[in-house]
């Protein structure tokens, strides 16, 4: 009877260890993935902002005008392209569409906007290519298709775009900047807490960089000519708070500045067409915290439970072995007496 009990204990121990290994190293990679289908809406707000707006007057075309001390709201809507050829039921690629729109609060006038579609690795969250339907549309003009598609098989938006990887580490990641059209370092800074949730704080910054060249009204940049060629310079300082188990963005704050400079103008002497900070608002952050906590509880079955199974399994396995050894010794002693 003691031998049977020993074997049962040993078997339970081995079973627990095996179950832990299966959950952590087989089930986790298969199940810890971003969803194919998604629908998310968030808002970022800011005040005291300088921005270029196109002012419409009766009977006249819209005129560009610099406005100051504005209150702006940026809305970001993310949904899925379930018809994209890359989307397979059990596949590793998701295809998401992001629509962003920045409006002035008092008049609801549009300041800028963009739409883009990209393919993502469902585990690493990094953009992948080629992406059949991938594109970027920066101008939202009625009746005009200004979508820019990738001209290579490489990802159009390389790096991270919507979230960090599962099990985010305290290190530097590459986060894509849509204005620079390239990923830049997101450096780990510190561990913070938001609404009782532990988060990792990452920081990004880029110095003033020429991102475009365009013809603009001379009056906009202090010139007498009707039109003037000017370079558009952009700099950014972005802070991202990440829940490390899920890689979800909990909070984001971004300060950016855009300046038009003619050939004769140096840094700081041009015309500022945007200067201000936008930050995810309270309801958006609270929603992100709630979703992250729910997803963390589900992931725990694949990460936390295996640890418990390994500990319990190890104890049971050791106990079973000890019981078998003691049983064998007692049996041997009885045989020789």
N, C-alpha and C positions, 0 to 999 in steps of 0.2 A: 504493500500500500504506500509506504514511504517513497519507494522508487517511482511509483506512478505520479505521486504528488510532485516529486522533484522534476520529472519529465514535463509535467504540465506547466510548472512554474518556468522552466527553461524555455519551453515552447512559446509561452506567452511573452517572455522577454524578447526572444528572437522576432516574434511577430510584431511587437511594438516597435522595435528598431527598424525592421523592414518597412513598416507602414510610414514611419517618420521619413525614411530615405525616399520612399515613393512620393509622398506629399511634397517634400522640399525640392527634390531634384528632377522629378518628372511632371507632377501635377502643376507645380508653381510656374515653370516656364510655359506650360501649355495654357494656363488659365489667367496668368497675370498679364493681361494685354489691354490696350485701349480699345474701346468698343468700335465696331464698324459704324453703327448708327449713333448719332449724337445730335443734341439740340441744346445750345447754351447761349444765354444772353447776359452780358455784363455791362456795367457802366463805370466810366472813370470821369471824375469832375475836377475842375480847377478854376481859379479866379485870378484877377489881376494880370491877365494874359494879353500880350500883344500879338495880333494876327492880321494877315492879309485877307480881306474879304472883297467879294465882287458885289458892288452896290448897284441895284437896279433902280432906274428912274424912268418915269413914264415916257414912252416914245424914244428911249435911248438904249443902246446896248449897255450891258453891265460894265461898270467901271471899277478897276482895282483900287482899293483904298486901304490904307493902314489904319486899323482901329486898336485902341489901347484900353486897358483896364476891363477886359472882357471876362465874362463867366462862360466857360465852355463845358460841353458834355460830349464824351466820346462813347458811342455804343458799339459793342462788338458782338456780332451774332455768328455762331459757328454751327454748321449743319453738315450733313454727310451727302456725298454723291454715291448713292447705293447702286447706280447703274454703270459706274466706271468699270472698265474691263479688269482692273486690278483687284476689285473687290470679290473675294471668294468666301464662302460660308465659314470655312475653317482656315482661311488664309492668314498670312502674317502682315498684310498691307491694308491700311484704312485710307480712305480718300475723303478729306474734309474741305469744306468751303468756308472761308472767313470773309464776312462783310463788315467793314469798319466805317463809321460815319461820325465826323466831328461837327457839332452844330453850336451856334451861339444861343445861349439860354433865353434871352428876352425876345428875340425875333424868330428863333428857330431856323435862321439862315445857315446854309451849309458852308463850313470853312474848308473842309477837305474830306476825302473818302477814298476807299479802295476796296477791291474785291479780289480774292485770290483763291486758287484751288491747288492742293498739293497732296502728294502721296506720303504716307507715314509708316514707318516700321512700328508695328503694334506693341512691341516690347521695349525697344530703346527710345521710341518716340521721335527718332530722327527722320528727317525728310529723306526719301529715296527717289531714284530715277532709273529709267525714264518714267514719266508719269503722263499717260495719254492725254488726259484732260487738264493738265496743269497749266496755269496762266496767272498773270498779274494784270489788273486793270486799275490804274491810279486815278484816272479822271472818270467821273460819273456823268457824262454828258448824254442827254437823250438822243437816240438815233445814231450814236457813234459807237463803234466797236474798237476800243483802243487796247484790247488785251494783248499782252506780251507773253509769248510762250518760250519755253526753253529751246535753244537751238542745238543742244547736245543731249547725250544720254545721261549726263550728270544731273543731280537734283537741282531744281531751279531755286530752291530755298534751303541750301545745305545747313546742317546743324539742327538744333532744337528750335521749335516754333511755338508750341502750345503748352508743353509741359516738360518736366525733367524725367529722367528714367526712373523706373521703380528702383527702390533702394538707393536713392540719391546719396552720393558720398560728399564729404567735405573737401572738395577739390574744384578745379576750374573746368567749366563746360563751355561749349560753343553755342551761343544763342543768336539766332538770325535777326539782323536789323533790316527792316524793310526799306528804310531810307538809304542806307549805305549799300544795300543789295549784297550783303555778305554777312557771315557770322562773325561775332566778336566775343572776346573772353568774358564769361560771367564768373567772377572770382568769389569763392566762398569767403564770407566775412565773419559771421558769428551765428550762434544759436539764439533764437528769440522765442517768444511765446505770444500767440494771438488767440484770444478767447479760449484760453486753457489748452491750446494745441501747440506742441513744440514744432517750430519751423526753422529751416536754415535760411539765412539771409545771404543773397548773392548780389554782387555789385558789377555793373557794366559802365564803361565810359569810353567815349571816343572824342578826340580833339576835333577842332574845326576842319572839315574835309570838303573839298569840292565834289559835289555829287551830280551836278547838272550844269548845262549852259543853255541860256534861252534869250529870246528877244523880248524886251519889256518896254513899256512906255517910258520915255525919257523923264517925264515928270515924276515917275515913281521913284527914281533914283537920283533926283536932283539935277537932271541934265535938261538941256534945251531941245535936243533932237527929239523927233517924233518917237523913234524907237532906238533902243540901245542894247547891245549885247552885254549880258551880265552873267557871271558865274553864281550858282547857288551853293552856299556853304552851310554845312550842317554839323552840329555837335550835340552830344547827348550824355546824360547821366541817368542811369536806370537802376533801380533797386527792385529785386524780385524775392519774395518770400515763398519758400517751397516746403510742403509737407514731405519729408524724406522717404517715408514708406511707399507712398503712392506716386511721388513726383509731381503732385498737383500744385499749380500756382494758387496760392492763397491770397496774396496781396501783391500789387505792383504799383510802383510810383516812377514816373518818367518826367524828367525835365529835359527840354530840347530847345535849341535855338537855330533859326535859319536866317541867313543874311545874304542879300544880293550885293555883289561887288562888281564894279566895272574894272577894266584893265588897270586903271590908275589908282584904285582903292586897295588898301591893305586891311588886315584883320581889325575889326572893330570900327572901321570908317565907312562901311557900307550901309545899306538900308535893311534894317531888321524886319523880316516879314513874319516871323514867329518867335516868341520868347515866353515860355511859361511851363508850368508843371501840371500834369494830370495824374490823378491817383484813384484807384478803384474805390468806389464809395462803400459805405457801411453795409448796406443790404447785400451787395455783391460779395464782399468779404465774408459776411455771415453765412451766405449760401455756400461759398467755397469750403468754409470750415465744416459745415454740416455734411456736405457730400464727402469730404475727405475722411471724416470720422466714420461714416457708414462704410466706405470702401476699405478703411483700415481694419475694421472688424471682420470683413470678409477675407482680407489678405491674411489675417492672423491665423486662420485655419490652415494656411499654406506655409507660414513662416514661424509663428509662435508655437502652434500645436506640435509640429515635428520635434522641437527642442524638448518639450515635455515628454513626448513619446520616447525620445532617445534616453532621457534620464531614467524614466520608469522602466523602459526596456533593459537598460544597462543594469539597473538594480536587480530586476527579476532574473536576468540572465546569470548574473553573478551569484544570486541566491540559489538558483537552480543548480549551478555547478557545485557550489559548496555543499548543498544537500546531497547531491549524487556522490561526492567524494566521501562525506561522512557516512552515507549509507554503505558504500563499498568497503570502507574500513571496518565498520561494525560487522558487516557480513563476513569479512575476512577473519575477524577476530573470533566470531562464532564457529567458523569452519575449522580453525586450528585448535579450539578448546575441546 
